[in-house]
Amino acid sequence: MAETAEKVSIAMVGPLIVSGPGGVVLTPTGAKNQALIALLALSPGMSRSRRWIEDKLWSTFGAEQASANLRQALTKLRAALGDASGILLSDRLNISLDPARVSVDVLQPDLRLDQPRDLLEGLDVRDPEFEDWLREERAQLRARYDAVRPSEARGILINCRADGHGSATSALIGEVLANQIGENIAEHVRAWRQSGRPIDAGKDDHRDLDVSCDLLDQDGNSTVFVRVGHAPSGKILYSKLHKLDGPDDILGTSRDIATLVFEAADRVVGKLPLMIENARPEARATALSRLAMYRMFSFEPDALREADSLLRQAHDVDNNGLYLGWRSLIRSIQFIELLETNPDALKEEAEALNHQALETGADNALVQALISQVRVMTLGDAAGGIDLAEQAVARNPSNGFGWQALAAASMLAGRPEDALRHSEHGRAIARFSPFKHWWDLYHCIISVACGNPHQAIEAGEAAARAAPSFRPAHRHLLALYAMDGQFDKAQETATRLTRIEPGFTLDRILNDDTYPVRTLRNTGMLEPIRALL
């Protein structure tokens, strides 16, 4: 009876849930405490040495501090388990759970495999050794899911077609545009493209998306009708009628065509997780990464950490190098915003993620653009940044991220006029993006460096309108308004920063070297703010 009363269930598929008799929740608080019980639950015989656990949870600490942290975690874990704390056993060398009194869902032969979920969803321990362990465990669970799933080619299948309404040349040009949109979608999600109008294949037709571009020439005027639909349901995910000056608009990827392609792909990717089955890894990974982008481009410290966790889960679900590229960019943002205590560690992590991303995503223009941005922002590598960015825009001229990366690399290389031109182009391409404030901010910064404060103010104001709580935009506007003698607006901006940024003061932006305005400080742009004191 005592053993039955002390029986504890540990659910690890989904969020960690520890339950005692009668379903009482015994889940410990704190990521490291939860990680400790997870490590034990999935260890052989549910037992590990103290040193092994310390290496997984406190790998960056010295041995003495790691041992102290483990002792403290054990104390908290026993307190959380309460009357069931007898399941936790320890001696001088080892720590264990009692297998006779513990049930772990992922170890059960009757685990449901028809409704895939991630292992330990949302658990963010931020230790590289634990992340490696968790990645391996998730891969093993994913393999079990895949084993019971009907075998089929992975990836979204995109059919790209065109109709020139009697003109073979127009049809070919339309197909070029359809393939550009398909390729842009494929940069965000694992996908295959299929060319031409498909014959009705009945039950063997597994198309997910139809991208069609129909061209019409009438009285010397050319128009293209772009439509992207969900093939199984027929639902339209994006459509637009666009007037052309001529075929060179498409063949030369004019700015308006690049904008159209970028917008179409962005809208479709945003809706894709709602259209395809959640059991497919492409759907789950895309949903996680899309949510991560909204978190990431807020630049909020906690949101950036959450975005990193979401992208790590996306990569565990679908081994796509793009998610590593996004994670590398997060490290760069944290580095520039001075959000973490160890900037050298951020640089090392960014560089490691760079290499891993390129190993699996070297032919992806978006991955090249993200890695270029990181090499410039964090590693100060102008040559490497330019090389990757040029590859990105050559492969995909509609890649707004590529043009912005090329602008940043050109600025670092001492080519301000090129930087401003590339930034203007990228900003125009991405003007309908929900993350347009990212391009506006960097156009503001590049305009400052090029000695164009009024253009910088326009871009900074655009960023602030698009994302009212976007702190970097307001910081630059504060300095720019003061430089331009617009002290009323400068004061309003300072008041807004006080509301959206805990701990902000004018004294801090002027005198605190740890405040993230290094470029403004190094260029002397902060001095006019003193007039507000």
Number of C-alpha atoms within 10 A of each C-alpha: 6 7 13 10 13 18 20 28 19 20 21 21 20 14 14 20 16 24 19 20 15 9 10 10 15 22 19 22 11 14 14 22 21 21 22 21 22 20 21 20 26 15 12 10 12 17 21 19 15 19 16 13 23 22 19 20 25 23 16 14 13 11 14 8 13 20 18 11 17 20 13 12 19 18 12 15 23 17 14 18 20 11 14 20 16 14 20 20 14 15 9 7 9 14 20 22 21 18 16 12 18 20 18 18 16 17 12 9 7 8 12 13 15 11 9 20 21 19 24 21 15 16 21 20 19 15 15 16 18 22 17 12 13 20 17 13 16 20 18 13 19 20 12 13 17 16 11 10 13 7 8 7 10 13 18 22 21 27 24 27 23 26 23 19 12 10 12 11 12 21 20 16 21 28 24 18 29 26 23 24 28 28 23 23 25 21 20 22 22 20 19 17 20 18 15 14 13 13 7 8 9 7 6 7 13 15 18 20 28 26 29 27 29 22 28 22 15 8 6 8 11 16 17 22 17 23 18 27 20 21 19 14 10 12 12 14 21 18 16 13 14 14 16 19 12 13 15 11 17 19 13 11 19 17 17 17 22 27 23 23 26 25 22 24 22 21 18 20 21 16 16 23 19 12 17 17 12 16 14 18 22 26 24 24 27 25 21 22 27 21 16 25 20 15 20 25 20 20 20 19 17 13 17 24 21 19 25 27 22 27 27 25 26 27 21 22 25 23 18 19 22 30 30 29 28 28 28 30 25 23 27 25 22 21 22 17 18 17 19 14 10 10 17 12 13 20 20 15 16 27 20 13 22 25 17 17 25 18 11 15 20 16 14 22 28 27 29 29 29 27 31 34 32 28 28 24 21 23 17 15 17 21 16 17 29 25 15 25 31 22 19 28 22 13 17 21 24 30 24 29 28 32 29 31 33 31 31 32 32 24 21 19 17 11 14 20 15 16 27 24 17 22 29 20 19 28 26 18 28 27 17 16 17 16 18 20 27 22 27 28 25 25 30 29 24 25 25 20 18 17 11 13 20 15 17 25 25 16 24 29 21 19 27 20 13 16 18 16 19 22 19 21 27 23 20 25 25 28 25 27 21 23 17 13 13 13 19 12 15 23 18 12 20 21 14 17 22 14 12 14 13 8 9 16 14 18 11 12 20 17 11 12 11 12 15 17 20 15 14 20 17 9 11 11 18 22 14 18 23 11 9 12 7
